[in-house]
Amino acid sequence: MLETIKNFLSTTGVAKLFGSGDTVAILQTLAMYCIIAGLVYLAIVKKFEPLLLLPIAIGMLLANLPGAELIHMDLFIHEDGSDFVMQEVIERGGLIDLLYLGVKLGIYPSLIFMGVGAMTDFTPLIANPKTLLLGAAAQFGVFFAFIGALLLGFAPNEAASIGIIGGADGPTAILVTKTLAPTLLGAIAVAAYSYMALIPIIQPFFMKSLTTEKERKIRMSNLRPVSKTEKILFPILVMVVVVLIVPDAAPLVGFLMLGNLMNVCGVTDRLSKTAQNGLMNVLTIFLGVSVGATANAQNFLSLDTIYIIGLGLAAFVFATISGILFGKLMCLLTKGKVNPLIGSAGVSAVPMAARVSQDVGRLYDPNNYLLMHAMGPNVAGVIGSAVAAGVFLALFK
């Protein structure tokens, strides 16, 4: 009986954690628990992007519980650089290994984009096409972080993955990273979604610092009505044009436009509602848990992670700044018809960034309604980040 109890105790996670005698590994694991607790606090107490931060945090916890054996990244990342073998994953993999196949094969990010497309109103962009330039300007942050990562010694494929954080688009960052730099997936996902959640805290400072009170009070004229025909043709044309120019953007842009087309065509309401609700919720859980599980103590607690978090913040800040400055230029060229605050919505966090533009504008004029105007660059930012991702994939995969 004593021998049986002893054998059982030796199989517990506590024995595997503290019985190894590796002080560094023990401290790293405990440090990961503190980081996970911080993410759970931000998700539940502070309500920062809880739908994603909570699954990511629990995925990280499951991956760092000794003995759980739910994920084996060695099945996906081979030292000789060879690709993973599906049969090997099915035979040897744990539960999260099977869920991670949706990330590795690029399934979750693309289908999530379909849900985003179904939930997003492209009307402001169609009605005011010049706001597409604001979304393009905000992509400067992506390339700023890419160059910064190169200067810090990251390989080009890793730098591209880090740069995409500047697009403030989690699924896009995950799709690029799982292809170009899978070992960095955990750190990049945490950075991307954390900064998306912090948009209401980070952006207002730069919006107020870079604009005058007069500019912040500018009231933009009402958008023109958009016909149903325009709403139907727009996603089809964008899909065709973008994919012809950047074929590697097809998984993201194609499904983004499919989701929007299902919403606006008027004959696929059931499909649109499914993409927006049930399917989106399931994918969010699977994506968050499987991505979080890639962040184990050994690869997450490193100098590279600190660099990634710092570069991600810089990318996000410069994306905001470039969007605002381009908004000021458009304000000048149009003789005061464009409120520069909507430039900050050029990052692709829909619709949070647009709401921040609205909130800051109403601080100075309670009757100024910028939300629909800000949705134009916001939607353009989604398309822009997907195109930037396609460019990086074409260059470095």
C-alpha positions in Angstrom: 0.0 0.0 0.0 2.8 2.4 0.9 4.5 1.6 -2.4 1.3 2.3 -4.3 0.9 5.7 -2.6 4.5 6.5 -3.2 4.1 5.7 -6.9 1.0 7.8 -7.1 2.6 10.8 -5.4 5.5 10.6 -7.8 3.2 11.0 -10.8 1.6 14.2 -9.4 2.3 17.6 -11.0 3.7 18.9 -7.6 6.3 16.1 -7.6 7.3 16.8 -11.2 7.6 20.5 -10.5 9.5 20.4 -7.2 11.1 17.0 -7.5 13.2 17.9 -10.5 15.7 19.8 -8.4 16.0 22.4 -11.2 15.7 25.7 -9.4 15.7 27.8 -12.5 12.9 25.8 -14.1 10.9 26.0 -10.8 11.3 29.8 -10.6 10.4 30.2 -14.3 7.2 28.2 -13.8 6.2 30.2 -10.7 6.9 33.4 -12.6 4.6 32.2 -15.4 1.9 31.6 -12.9 2.2 35.3 -11.8 2.0 36.5 -15.4 -1.1 34.3 -15.9 -2.7 35.7 -12.8 -2.1 39.2 -14.2 -3.8 38.3 -17.5 -6.7 36.8 -15.6 -7.0 39.9 -13.5 -7.0 42.2 -16.6 -9.6 40.0 -18.3 -12.0 39.6 -15.4 -11.5 42.6 -13.1 -10.5 45.2 -15.6 -12.5 43.7 -18.5 -9.7 44.2 -21.0 -10.5 42.1 -24.1 -11.9 39.3 -21.8 -13.2 37.1 -24.6 -9.6 36.5 -25.7 -7.4 37.3 -22.8 -9.1 34.8 -20.5 -8.8 31.8 -22.9 -5.2 32.8 -23.7 -4.4 32.9 -20.0 -6.0 29.5 -19.3 -4.2 28.0 -22.3 -0.9 29.3 -20.8 -1.8 27.8 -17.4 -2.6 24.4 -18.9 0.6 24.4 -20.8 2.6 25.2 -17.7 1.0 22.7 -15.3 3.6 19.9 -14.9 2.3 16.5 -16.0 -0.8 17.8 -17.9 0.9 17.0 -21.3 -1.9 18.7 -23.3 0.4 20.2 -25.9 3.7 19.1 -27.4 5.2 21.9 -29.6 8.0 19.5 -30.6 5.4 17.8 -32.8 5.0 21.1 -34.8 8.5 22.6 -34.6 11.3 20.3 -35.6 14.9 21.1 -35.1 15.8 20.1 -38.6 13.2 22.6 -40.0 11.0 19.9 -41.5 7.2 20.4 -41.4 4.9 18.7 -39.0 3.4 15.3 -39.8 -0.4 15.2 -39.3 -0.5 11.5 -38.5 2.1 12.0 -35.8 0.1 14.7 -34.2 -3.1 12.6 -34.2 -1.3 9.6 -32.7 0.9 11.3 -30.1 -0.8 14.6 -29.5 -2.8 15.8 -26.5 -6.1 17.7 -26.6 -4.6 21.1 -27.2 -2.3 19.6 -29.9 -5.5 18.8 -31.9 -6.9 22.2 -31.3 -3.7 23.8 -32.3 -4.0 22.2 -35.8 -6.6 25.0 -36.4 -3.9 27.6 -35.8 -1.1 25.7 -37.6 -3.3 25.2 -40.7 -4.5 28.8 -40.7 -8.2 27.8 -40.1 -9.1 29.8 -37.0 -7.8 33.3 -38.1 -9.5 33.1 -41.5 -12.8 32.0 -40.1 -12.7 34.6 -37.4 -12.2 37.2 -40.2 -15.4 35.9 -41.7 -17.2 36.7 -38.5 -15.6 40.1 -38.3 -16.7 40.8 -41.9 -20.2 39.8 -41.0 -20.3 42.1 -38.0 -18.6 45.1 -39.8 -20.4 47.8 -41.6 -18.4 48.9 -44.7 -20.8 51.7 -45.5 -18.7 54.5 -44.1 -15.7 53.5 -46.2 -17.8 53.1 -49.3 -19.4 56.5 -48.7 -16.1 58.2 -48.1 -13.4 56.3 -49.9 -10.6 58.7 -49.1 -10.6 57.4 -45.5 -8.9 54.3 -47.0 -5.8 56.5 -47.0 -6.0 56.8 -43.2 -6.1 53.1 -42.8 -3.1 52.8 -45.1 -1.2 55.5 -43.2 -1.7 53.6 -39.9 0.2 50.6 -41.3 3.4 52.7 -40.9 3.5 51.2 -37.4 3.8 47.7 -38.8 6.9 48.6 -40.9 8.4 50.7 -38.1 8.3 47.7 -35.8 9.6 45.4 -38.5 12.7 47.6 -39.0 13.2 48.0 -35.3 13.1 44.2 -34.8 15.7 43.8 -37.6 18.0 46.3 -35.8 17.6 44.3 -32.5 18.9 41.2 -34.3 15.7 39.3 -35.1 15.7 37.3 -38.3 13.5 38.8 -41.1 10.7 36.3 -40.7 10.6 37.0 -37.0 10.7 40.7 -37.5 7.8 40.5 -39.9 5.7 38.6 -37.3 6.6 41.2 -34.6 5.7 44.1 -37.0 2.2 42.8 -37.6 1.4 43.6 -33.9 1.3 47.3 -35.1 -1.8 46.5 -37.1 -3.7 45.8 -33.8 -5.2 42.7 -35.3 -4.9 39.5 -33.3 -5.9 37.0 -36.0 -3.6 38.5 -38.6 -0.7 38.5 -36.2 -1.4 34.8 -35.4 -1.7 33.8 -39.0 1.6 35.4 -39.9 3.5 34.2 -36.8 2.3 30.6 -37.0 3.9 30.5 -40.5 7.0 32.6 -40.1 8.0 32.3 -36.5 5.9 29.7 -34.5 8.3 29.8 -31.5 7.3 33.4 -30.9 3.5 32.8 -31.2 2.7 33.0 -27.5 4.6 36.3 -26.8 3.2 37.9 -30.0 -0.4 36.8 -29.3 -0.3 38.1 -25.7 1.3 41.4 -26.9 -1.2 41.9 -29.8 -4.3 41.3 -27.7 -3.1 43.2 -24.7 -2.5 46.3 -26.7 -5.8 45.9 -28.5 -7.4 45.9 -25.0 -5.4 49.0 -24.0 -6.6 51.1 -26.9 -8.8 53.4 -24.7 -5.8 54.0 -22.5 -3.0 54.4 -25.0 -4.5 56.3 -27.9 -6.2 59.4 -26.2 -2.9 60.8 -25.0 -1.5 61.0 -28.6 -4.8 62.1 -30.0 -4.9 65.1 -27.7 -1.1 65.8 -28.0 -1.0 65.9 -31.8 -4.2 67.9 -32.5 -5.4 71.4 -31.5 -8.7 72.0 -29.7 -10.1 73.6 -32.9 -9.3 70.4 -34.9 -10.9 68.2 -32.3 -14.1 70.2 -32.5 -14.4 69.9 -36.3 -17.8 68.5 -37.3 -17.7 66.4 -40.5 -20.6 66.5 -42.9 -23.1 63.6 -43.1 -22.1 60.6 -45.2 -24.0 60.1 -48.4 -26.5 57.2 -48.6 -25.0 54.0 -50.0 -27.1 51.7 -52.2 -27.5 48.0 -51.7 -25.8 47.4 -55.0 -22.7 49.2 -53.8 -22.7 47.2 -50.6 -22.8 44.0 -52.5 -20.2 44.9 -55.2 -17.7 46.4 -52.7 -16.6 43.1 -50.9 -16.5 41.3 -54.2 -14.3 43.9 -55.9 -12.0 44.2 -52.9 -11.6 40.5 -52.7 -10.7 40.2 -56.4 -8.4 43.3 -56.5 -6.5 42.5 -53.3 -6.0 38.8 -54.0 -4.8 39.5 -57.6 -2.2 41.9 -56.2 -1.3 40.0 -53.0 -2.3 36.4 -53.3 -1.0 35.5 -49.8 -3.7 37.8 -48.4 -6.5 35.6 -49.8 -7.2 33.7 -46.6 -7.9 36.8 -44.6 -9.3 39.2 -47.1 -11.3 36.5 -48.9 -13.1 35.4 -45.7 -13.5 39.0 -44.4 -15.3 39.9 -47.6 -17.3 36.7 -47.7 -18.6 37.4 -44.2 -19.6 41.0 -45.2 -21.3 39.8 -48.4 -23.4 37.3 -46.4 -24.5 40.2 -44.2 -25.4 42.7 -46.9 -26.8 40.6 -49.7 -30.1 40.0 -47.8 -30.6 36.4 -48.6 -28.2 34.7 -46.2 -29.2 36.0 -42.8 -28.9 32.7 -41.1 -25.3 32.2 -42.3 -24.4 35.8 -41.3 -25.9 35.3 -37.8 -24.1 32.0 -37.4 -20.8 33.6 -38.4 -21.3 36.5 -36.0 -22.4 34.5 -33.0 -22.1 30.8 -32.5 -19.2 30.1 -34.9 -17.3 33.2 -33.8 -17.6 32.2 -30.1 -16.4 28.7 -30.7 -13.4 29.8 -32.8 -12.5 32.4 -30.2 -12.3 29.8 -27.4 -10.3 27.4 -29.6 -7.9 30.1 -30.8 -7.3 31.6 -27.4 -6.6 28.4 -25.6 -4.4 26.9 -28.3 -2.4 30.0 -28.8 -1.9 30.6 -25.1 -0.7 27.0 -24.7 2.3 27.8 -26.9 3.7 30.1 -24.2 5.6 27.8 -21.9 8.1 29.1 -19.3 11.1 28.2 -21.4 10.3 30.2 -24.5 8.1 32.9 -23.0 10.4 34.1 -20.2 13.2 35.4 -22.4 14.8 38.7 -23.5 13.1 38.2 -26.9 9.7 38.4 -25.2 10.7 41.7 -23.6 11.8 43.0 -27.0 8.5 41.8 -28.6 6.4 43.6 -26.0 8.4 46.8 -26.3 8.4 46.7 -30.1 4.6 45.9 -30.1 3.9 49.0 -28.0 6.1 51.1 -30.3 4.4 49.7 -33.4 1.0 50.5 -31.9 2.0 54.0 -30.9 3.5 54.8 -34.3 0.5 53.4 -36.1 -1.7 55.8 -34.0 0.6 58.7 -34.6 0.9 58.2 -38.3 -2.9 57.9 -38.7 -3.4 61.2 -36.8 -0.7 63.1 -38.7 -2.2 61.9 -42.0 -5.6 63.0 -40.7 -4.1 66.5 -40.0 -2.8 66.6 -43.6 -6.2 65.7 -44.9 -7.7 68.3 -42.7 -5.4 70.9 -44.2 -6.0 69.8 -47.8 -9.8 69.8 -47.4 -9.7 73.2 -45.6 -11.0 71.8 -42.3 -13.5 69.2 -43.5 -11.8 66.2 -41.9 -11.4 65.8 -38.1 -7.9 64.4 -37.6 -9.1 62.4 -34.6 -10.5 59.8 -37.0 -7.0 59.0 -38.2 -6.3 57.1 -35.0 -9.0 54.6 -36.0 -6.8 53.5 -38.9 -5.5 50.7 -36.7 -7.7 47.6 -37.3 -9.2 47.1 -33.9 -12.9 47.2 -34.9 -14.9 49.0 -33.6 -13.0 49.9 -30.4 -10.6 52.4 -32.2 -13.5 54.1 -33.8 -15.3 54.4 -30.5 -12.2 56.0 -29.0 -12.2 58.7 -31.8 -15.9 59.3 -30.9 -15.2 59.6 -27.2 -12.3 62.0 -27.5 -14.2 64.2 -29.9 -17.2 64.4 -27.6 -15.0 65.5 -24.7 -14.6 68.9 -26.6 -18.0 69.0 -28.3 -20.7 66.7 -26.8 -22.8 67.0 -29.9 -20.1 65.9 -32.3 -20.7 62.4 -33.7 -17.5 61.0 -35.3 -18.3 57.3 -34.9 -19.5 56.6 -38.4 -16.7 58.7 -39.9 -14.1 56.9 -37.9 -15.5 53.5 -39.0 -14.2 54.3 -42.5 -10.5 54.3 -41.6 -11.2 51.5 -39.0 -12.4 49.2 -41.7 -9.6 50.3 -44.0 -7.2 49.4 -41.3 -8.5 45.8 -41.2 -8.0 45.5 -44.9 -4.6 47.2 -44.7 -3.3 44.9 -42.0 -4.4 41.9 -44.0 -2.6 43.2 -47.1 0.6 43.9 -45.0 0.4 40.3 -43.7 0.1 39.1 -47.3 3.2 41.1 -48.3 5.2 39.6 -45.4 4.1 36.1 -46.1 5.0 36.5 -49.8 8.5 37.8 -48.9 9.5 35.6 -46.1 7.6 32.3 -45.9 
